[in-house]
Amino acid sequence: MAETLDRAMGLLDLSDVWELAPVDRPRPMKDGMCLSPFREERGASFSVGKGLKVFFDHGSHDFQGGVWEFVRLCRPDWSKREIGRFLIEKAGLEEEPRLPANGHEWGD
């Protein structure tokens, strides 16, 4: 799963996962400031940068990171595996099959 997840992370940006945000806001289409997707506010205090790959919430320093962290903050009840699967699917990729513990293909 790790290799496919790395590929997914390279393909996705914050606009791809913005729909998960707890507060309905227009998704950012370029780097800059916008309204926080984590709380109601009147003035923009949420910044996105590095080609929509990272974010920083100036209103709550606990909210910062990349695409993975954004999904984790939006869905705190999801496990790491669930986040990984979501990101792989969102990127249009398929999770690689898991090998059995002996390292051989099933049926070998």
N, C-alpha and C positions, 0 to 999 in steps of 0.2 A: 504494500500500500504506500510505502514511503516515497518510492520513485514517482508513482502516479500523482501523489499528493504534491510533490515538488513541482511537477509539470503544471498541475492545476493552479498552484499558487503563482506561478509565472504568468498564467493566462488571465487570472481574475484581478479585478480591482474593486475598490469600495462601492462603485456604482452597481456592480454585479450582485452584491449582497445587501444593498441598502433596504430592500423590501422587508428584511427581518427587523428593522429598527422599531422600537416600541412607540415612537412618536412619528406619525405620518408627515414626512417632509419631502420636498422635491429632491431627487437624487443629484448629487454634484456631477457635473460633466467636465469640470476642469479644476485644477488646484486653486485653492483660495479659502475664503471664509464663507460659512453658511450657518444656518440655524442648527442647533444641536438636535440630533435624532433621538436623544436619550431623555429629554425633558422639554417642557414648555418654556419658551423664552421669547422676548421681543427683539433683542439684538443678537446679531450673529456672534457666536463665541466658539464655534467649532471650525477647526481648520483641517484641510486635507492637502497633502503634498506628495511629491515624488511620483507624479503621474497617477494620482489617486490611489497610491499603494499604502500610505500611512495617514493617520489622523491624530489630532490632539484637541481635547476639549478644554478650553481655557476656563470654563466654569467648574470643572471637576477634574483635577489632575489624575484621578484614578482611571479616567477614560482616555487612553492613548495606546497606540500600537499600529498594527497592520490589519490585513484582511482577516486573518485567523482570530485575532483578539477582538475585532469588531463583532464577528459571529459569536464568539464566546460571551461577550457582554450582552448581546441581544438575546441569546438563548442559554442562560446560565444552567439550565437543567439538562443540557445536552452533554454527553460524554465526549471525550476526545475522538473516539471512533466515529460517533455520530457527526461531529463537526467535519472530520476528514471525509467521510462519505458524502456529506452534503456538498462540500467544496469540489470534490471529484466529479460528482454528478452535474453541478452547476457549470463546470468547465466543459461539459460534454465529453468527459472521458469515462472509461470503465475501469473499475478497480481490478488490479491484477489478481489472478486466483492465488489463494494461499496454498502453500505446499504443506504436506504433513510433516510432522516433527523429524522424520528421518531424512528430509530434504529431497525425496524422490517424488515424481509425479504420482498422483493417485492411480492405482492399477499397475504400476511398474513392478 
